[in-house]
């Protein structure tokens, strides 16, 4: 988006018919829901100023948990072993103190997990959740996406958390969320007055001839092409043999998002977290956000209609069956909140959401970007760089690219 504002001689190719991709929200009943999990926990003054986050938002103290075998457990799991049965605590602590102490042999995400938490916590919790969320074994994933997302193991904290309540170990203690309109409201002013055209997808990109054909039949010539399309879609559009040979190395997650209303007693609602992660293998979905809490709503009546944003993932090489997922979401929420009757209000396949950071994929991306640059094509953005980053970094990267390309 920052690129589009500055480059008069560039053709901007967007993934969808809107310019904000997943920074979009949609309304169901009285709540706005975001295309994925979105909150603002940035401390970057420039980002907060540009998005007017402080003025537009409620500031909320972070309240996060995990659901495991019928109970809610503190987040992160390794710092809240006290919430688990004594036999599990003993096994977890024993494995933790016996974990590998060398940092020199970490080649993948599983190696990192074993080094940080030990084999028991890795296999019973992180590996299990990784296969549910990322739909990929941890041994096949890299480590360059972890910074700021997962909390390293600290001896005193892990041991103390096995017996006592300790201060929150969440990556962020508080966050902002818009008062109106969902996460999209942060960017509502950016499109105003901009010459951005929507309405047709990309059918073909001819690298040699430097032409782009839209689904509507319109043909554009370009000297420089800035693409925020997913690399996989850019490869398909180019039909270039070198690129096609590399496409099989890319995996991503399709997000199936379900909006569910559950009427709960005020007592139960007050115990519901802003969002929670689900470890149980017999529950298909991975993460649940309570939109009432994200909107900082309080109640005094006896019962509350609670709206949950439920996230289920399927990798791009898996089948998406919305009917089956809707049933599994209903059954899963009944297990978590047995006193409520889940009512599905909306279900949709959001499509590509998170790129899977497989080991070695960054080197492949660099080789593709260098190849495309020879034809004046710049693959940028979350999906163009194929990186797992927060919104503020994706925004900053766009602004930086605009400055670099304008030289």
ABEGO torsion letter per residue (X at the ends): XAAAAABAABBBBBABABAAEAABBBBBEABBBBBEBBBBABABAAAAAAAGAAAABBBBBBBBBBBBGGBBBBOBAAAAAAABBAAAAAAAAAAAAABBABAAABABAAAAAAAAAEAAAAAAAAAAAAAAAAGBBAAABBAAAABGABBBBBAAAAAAAAABBBBBABABABBBBBABGEAAAAAAAAABGBBBBBGBBBABBBAAAGBBBBAAGBBBBBABBBBABBAAAAAAAAGBAAAAAAAAABBBBBBBBBBBBBBBBAAAAAABBABBBBABAABABABBBBAAAAAGBBBABABBBBBBBBBBBBBAABBBBAAAAAAAAAAAAAAABAABBBBBABBBBAEBABBBBBBGAAAAAAAAAAAAAAAGBBBBEAAAAGBBBBAAAAAAAAAAAAAAAAX
